Amino acid sequence: MLVQNKLGKSALALAALSVVLAGCGGNNNNDKGADASPSSSASASPSASADASATASESASPSASAAASNLKEYKLTLYLPGTPPKDEAKVEAEINKYLKEKINATLDLNLVDWGQWDNKMNLAIASRDPMDIIFTAAWNGHATNVAKGAFLPLNDPNGKYGNLLEKYGQDILSTLPEAFLKGAKINGFNYGIPTNKELAEQGGIIFRKDIADELGVTDQLMAAKTIADLDPILAKVKAEKPEMTPVFLRDGDNFNAHYFAKYDYLGDATIEGVILKNAPDTTVKPRFELPRYKETLTITRDFFKKGYINKDAATTQLSGNDALKKGNVFMITSALKPGKDAETANATGLAGKLAQVAMTDRTVATSDTAGSMLGISTTSGDPERAMMFIDLLHSDKYLNNLLNFGIEGDHYTKNGEIIAPTANTGNYAIGATWMLGSQFLNYVWDTEAPDKWEQFKKFNEGALDSPALGFTFNAEPVKSQVSVESNIRKQYDPGLDTGSIDPSKADEYYKKLKANGLDAIIAEKQKQLNAFLGK
């Protein structure tokens, strides 16, 4: 049996705190050069200070500008979930001017609507379509896709391309806390590079504070601790704002989502079998055997029948951000972090109108280290160049912010590290900061807390460790059962988790899973976890 080596919890927890220390340090080092033009000297990155430029721009790394002239021009494709923005081509043109100087490459950004993401990417992977860089995550089928051969191992010295991370990812290795790379490994290898961001996770809601103030329910909402506490508030929204959807749910974002229910899937959240992140028991069970699963289905169904939830919740193609942008949604569920409400508000054109309420424990699980990654496809025409690009997203402040926020003076204005929206901000608001490189390189919106990164540090402190922290399930021994199970889940999870179908269907769902190899999956998860825990 192949199981990732155990990562000491105390070491990982300590490394978690270094996320902010490393990230903020990187920000401080980059401040001096943050305003430099991309057309400045080829030996200096606009994101680097005098000290940091040796690392970010003038190192011996093949990704340095000096090496660009020795590389054949290549068009990189980047696939992310999200809504294609109006000014995508305009921003791509600016990115490509810069990338050609840095690594003699251009970028083709491919944003796929959230509701279509799974199906389109699964089809592209199965069809072996040529792709370079793809967003991937533990909760989005990462381990399953690794088992299918979708992603290259990025640190395999004996692989076809050698250790790409060592050769072309030195800035990643010098800035990304070790906890992320260790926690995201599958069978000893990294098949994606994690985003440098917060490590702890907390579930809750984001809501329209302006509407809550108008209805006089803000204090009641801020005091909510359970899903049931939301009932009278949603009832009032429905009664007094009939044009609004009280709570927008979708497949993957609902009260049964991993971040809200605190399920630790021990890696890939599309593979059944969990322990709880906030409980000591390490017995792997199907969700169906946990009281909170059925309780959540029941109350969600009640909300649906009362008309609180969007009728198309099981099938909608919209993300939570897309729904908020439309202006007629009061509340969404969300994984939270400091300032998530302000970040979401800026991405949806609702600056100053959103607030958040945390409703779960803060926890840290291995899946949080792999909750947002960029993988390199096994169909990539130039994996080396793909790794160079990912490395730049972890070190080059200018490129990172250009890709995330668009063009300075057009899509935002900047005063030091603080940015403010313009009339054109909405035409390039991809909401992808948490997917791309290092968040600690990001500028801070003027509606966000200036000490945002210090708040991230405090957020990580005191979080509860999952009993399986450091372990990642290797699905290879049961990949055929996992494949069948995946198709069954698609038939039931969207309807059950959004309240669109009766909770009694969960029994039918469970029986179908058990008839198609669920017991083998649970047994294999337990076997690997026990080995990791030394049982």
JOHUDA-V945493 format. One record per residue. RES is the residue in one letter. NEAR is the number of other ideal C-beta (glycine too) atoms within 10 Angstrom. D_LAST is the distance of its C-alpha to the last C-alpha in Angstrom with 1 decimal. Layout:
((RES;NEAR;D_LAST) (RES;NEAR;D_LAST))
//
This chain:
((M;9;14.6) (L;11;15.7) (V;17;13.6) (Q;22;15.0) (N;10;14.1) (K;13;12.4) (L;21;15.4) (G;12;15.5) (K;15;16.4) (S;9;19.3) (A;13;20.7) (L;22;20.6) (A;18;22.2) (L;12;24.8) (A;21;25.5) (A;25;26.0) (L;16;28.8) (S;16;30.4) (V;27;31.0) (V;25;34.1) (L;13;35.0) (A;19;35.0) (G;24;36.6) (C;17;39.3) (G;14;40.0) (G;26;40.7) (N;20;43.0) (N;14;44.9) (N;20;45.3) (N;26;46.6) (D;14;49.1) (K;14;51.9) (G;22;52.1) (A;19;51.1) (D;12;54.6) (A;18;55.5) (S;8;57.0) (P;18;55.3) (S;10;58.6) (S;12;58.3) (S;11;58.0) (A;15;55.7) (S;12;54.0) (A;17;52.9) (S;29;50.4) (P;23;51.6) (S;27;48.2) (A;25;48.1) (S;21;49.6) (A;10;51.3) (D;13;48.0) (A;24;45.7) (S;22;48.0) (A;12;47.2) (T;19;43.6) (A;31;44.3) (S;26;47.5) (E;17;48.7) (S;16;45.6) (A;8;45.5) (S;20;43.3) (P;19;44.8) (S;27;44.7) (A;19;47.4) (S;18;50.8) (A;15;52.4) (A;15;50.6) (A;19;51.7) (S;9;55.0) (N;8;53.2) (L;17;51.2) (K;8;52.6) (E;12;52.7) (Y;19;49.9) (K;14;49.4) (L;23;45.8) (T;19;44.6) (L;23;42.2) (Y;23;40.8) (L;20;39.8) (P;22;39.7) (G;22;42.7) (T;18;46.4) (P;13;48.7) (P;19;51.0) (K;12;54.8) (D;18;55.0) (E;16;52.3) (A;10;54.8) (K;17;56.5) (V;23;53.2) (E;17;52.2) (A;12;55.5) (E;17;54.9) (I;20;51.3) (N;16;52.8) (K;12;55.5) (Y;20;52.9) (L;27;50.4) (K;14;53.1) (E;14;53.8) (K;23;50.2) (I;25;48.7) (N;18;51.7) (A;23;49.9) (T;16;50.6) (L;20;48.3) (D;12;48.4) (L;20;46.5) (N;17;45.5) (L;18;44.5) (V;19;43.4) (D;15;43.7) (W;21;40.4) (G;19;41.2) (Q;11;41.8) (W;20;39.1) (D;18;36.4) (N;11;38.9) (K;16;40.9) (M;22;38.1) (N;16;36.4) (L;10;39.8) (A;19;40.5) (I;21;37.2) (A;10;37.7) (S;8;41.3) (R;12;40.4) (D;14;42.8) (P;10;43.5) (M;23;41.6) (D;27;40.6) (I;26;38.5) (I;25;36.7) (F;23;34.9) (T;28;31.4) (A;21;28.5) (A;31;25.0) (W;22;26.7) (N;21;29.4) (G;23;27.8) (H;28;26.9) (A;27;23.9) (T;21;26.1) (N;23;29.0) (V;25;27.1) (A;22;26.2) (K;17;29.9) (G;11;30.9) (A;25;32.7) (F;24;31.7) (L;25;32.0) (P;23;29.2) (L;27;30.8) (N;21;29.3) (D;17;29.3) (P;9;31.6) (N;7;32.0) (G;14;32.8) (K;10;36.3) (Y;18;37.2) (G;15;35.1) (N;16;33.1) (L;25;35.1) (L;21;33.3) (E;13;34.2) (K;17;37.7) (Y;25;38.8) (G;25;36.4) (Q;21;37.0) (D;26;37.9) (I;25;34.6) (L;14;32.7) (S;14;34.9) (T;23;34.7) (L;21;31.5) (P;23;28.7) (E;14;25.9) (A;26;23.4) (F;26;25.1) (L;22;25.0) (K;20;21.4) (G;30;20.2) (A;28;22.5) (K;21;21.4) (I;25;20.5) (N;16;19.3) (G;13;20.5) (F;18;23.9) (N;26;25.8) (Y;25;27.8) (G;27;29.5) (I;29;30.6) (P;25;29.6) (T;26;32.3) (N;24;32.6) (K;23;32.6) (E;29;31.0) (L;28;27.2) (A;23;26.7) (E;24;27.5) (Q;23;29.4) (G;21;31.1) (G;19;34.6) (I;23;38.1) (I;25;41.1) (F;30;44.5) (R;24;48.2) (K;19;49.1) (D;14;52.8) (I;18;52.7) (A;22;50.7) (D;13;53.2) (E;12;56.0) (L;18;54.6) (G;10;53.7) (V;19;50.0) (T;17;48.5) (D;9;47.6) (Q;15;46.1) (L;20;44.1) (M;13;42.8) (A;9;41.6) (A;20;39.6) (K;11;36.0) (T;9;35.3) (I;20;36.4) (A;12;38.7) (D;14;40.5) (L;25;41.8) (D;16;43.7) (P;12;47.0) (I;22;47.1) (L;21;46.7) (A;15;49.3) (K;16;51.7) (V;24;51.3) (K;17;51.9) (A;10;55.0) (E;13;56.6) (K;16;55.5) (P;8;55.7) (E;6;55.9) (M;17;52.4) (T;23;49.0) (P;23;47.2) (V;28;43.7) (F;28;42.9) (L;31;39.7) (R;27;38.7) (D;20;35.9) (G;23;33.0) (D;22;34.7) (N;25;34.7) (F;24;33.1) (N;24;30.1) (A;22;29.5) (H;22;26.0) (Y;23;27.6) (F;22;29.2) (A;21;26.7) (K;23;23.7) (Y;23;21.7) (D;26;19.0) (Y;25;19.1) (L;27;16.5) (G;30;19.5) (D;25;22.5) (A;23;23.9) (T;23;25.7) (I;27;22.7) (E;24;21.8) (G;24;18.5) (V;24;17.7) (I;24;16.0) (L;20;18.4) (K;28;19.0) (N;16;20.4) (A;14;18.0) (P;8;14.7) (D;9;13.2) (T;19;10.6) (T;10;11.7) (V;24;13.7) (K;17;17.2) (P;18;20.6) (R;20;22.9) (F;17;25.1) (E;12;22.9) (L;17;23.0) (P;7;26.2) (R;15;27.1) (Y;21;27.5) (K;15;30.3) (E;16;31.8) (T;23;32.2) (L;24;33.7) (T;14;36.1) (I;18;37.5) (T;25;37.8) (R;21;39.8) (D;16;41.9) (F;23;42.6) (F;22;43.6) (K;11;45.9) (K;14;47.6) (G;14;48.3) (Y;24;46.3) (I;25;44.3) (N;21;46.0) (K;12;46.9) (D;15;45.6) (A;23;42.1) (A;22;40.4) (T;13;42.5) (T;19;43.8) (Q;13;43.9) (L;19;44.1) (S;22;41.6) (G;22;41.6) (N;21;43.7) (D;20;46.1) (A;21;46.5) (L;26;47.2) (K;19;49.8) (K;11;51.8) (G;13;52.5) (N;14;52.1) (V;23;48.4) (F;23;47.6) (M;28;43.8) (I;23;40.7) (T;24;37.0) (S;23;35.3) (A;20;32.4) (L;24;34.0) (K;24;34.4) (P;22;37.2) (G;22;40.5) (K;20;39.2) (D;24;42.2) (A;22;44.7) (E;25;43.1) (T;19;43.3) (A;23;46.9) (N;26;48.1) (A;21;46.7) (T;23;48.4) (G;14;51.7) (L;21;50.9) (A;17;51.0) (G;11;51.1) (K;19;50.6) (L;23;46.8) (A;19;44.4) (Q;22;40.7) (V;19;38.7) (A;16;35.0) (M;19;33.4) (T;18;29.7) (D;16;27.3) (R;20;27.0) (T;21;23.5) (V;24;21.9) (A;33;19.6) (T;27;19.1) (S;28;21.7) (D;30;24.2) (T;29;24.2) (A;29;25.1) (G;27;27.3) (S;26;30.5) (M;24;31.0) (L;27;33.7) (G;27;32.9) (I;29;35.3) (S;24;36.2) (T;17;36.1) (T;19;39.8) (S;23;40.9) (G;14;44.1) (D;18;43.3) (P;22;39.6) (E;19;40.8) (R;26;43.2) (A;29;40.6) (M;28;38.3) (M;29;41.3) (F;27;42.0) (I;29;38.5) (D;26;38.7) (L;27;42.0) (L;24;40.5) (H;27;38.3) (S;29;41.2) (D;29;44.6) (K;30;45.6) (Y;24;48.7) (L;25;47.1) (N;24;44.2) (N;23;46.5) (L;22;49.1) (L;25;46.5) (N;23;45.2) (F;24;48.4) (G;24;51.3) (I;18;54.4) (E;17;55.5) (G;10;58.8) (D;17;58.4) (H;23;55.1) (Y;23;54.7) (T;14;56.5) (K;16;54.9) (N;9;55.6) (G;11;53.3) (E;16;49.7) (I;15;50.8) (I;22;51.9) (A;15;54.0) (P;18;54.6) (T;16;57.8) (A;8;59.6) (N;17;57.8) (T;22;54.2) (G;17;53.4) (N;16;54.4) (Y;21;51.4) (A;25;48.5) (I;23;45.5) (G;22;42.9) (A;19;40.5) (T;22;39.9) (W;17;36.1) (M;22;35.9) (L;25;37.9) (G;30;36.9) (S;25;36.9) (Q;23;37.9) (F;25;38.9) (L;26;41.8) (N;25;43.1) (Y;23;46.3) (V;19;46.2) (W;22;48.4) (D;17;51.1) (T;19;49.6) (E;22;46.2) (A;13;45.4) (P;12;46.5) (D;14;43.5) (K;21;41.1) (W;24;38.8) (E;13;38.6) (Q;17;37.6) (F;23;34.7) (K;19;33.5) (K;13;33.7) (F;22;32.0) (N;21;28.9) (E;13;28.8) (G;9;27.0) (A;22;25.1) (L;16;21.9) (D;18;18.8) (S;26;16.7) (P;19;13.1) (A;26;12.5) (L;25;15.3) (G;23;15.5) (F;26;13.8) (T;27;16.3) (F;28;16.0) (N;23;17.8) (A;27;20.1) (E;15;21.7) (P;18;20.1) (V;21;21.4) (K;15;24.4) (S;12;27.0) (Q;20;25.4) (V;25;25.0) (S;15;28.7) (V;16;29.8) (E;23;27.8) (S;17;29.4) (N;9;32.8) (I;16;32.1) (R;16;30.8) (K;13;34.1) (Q;13;36.0) (Y;18;34.4) (D;19;32.7) (P;20;35.9) (G;19;37.8) (L;24;35.2) (D;25;34.0) (T;30;37.6) (G;28;38.9) (S;21;41.2) (I;18;40.3) (D;14;39.5) (P;18;35.9) (S;11;36.4) (K;16;35.9) (A;19;32.2) (D;11;31.9) (E;11;33.7) (Y;20;31.5) (Y;17;28.3) (K;12;29.8) (K;16;30.9) (L;22;27.5) (K;13;25.9) (A;11;28.8) (N;17;28.1) (G;17;24.4) (L;22;22.5) (D;14;20.1) (A;15;19.3) (I;24;18.7) (I;22;16.4) (A;14;14.3) (E;22;14.2) (K;26;13.4) (Q;18;10.4) (K;15;9.3) (Q;24;10.0) (L;21;8.6) (N;14;5.0) (A;14;5.9) (F;20;7.7) (L;13;5.6) (G;6;3.8) (K;9;0.0))
//
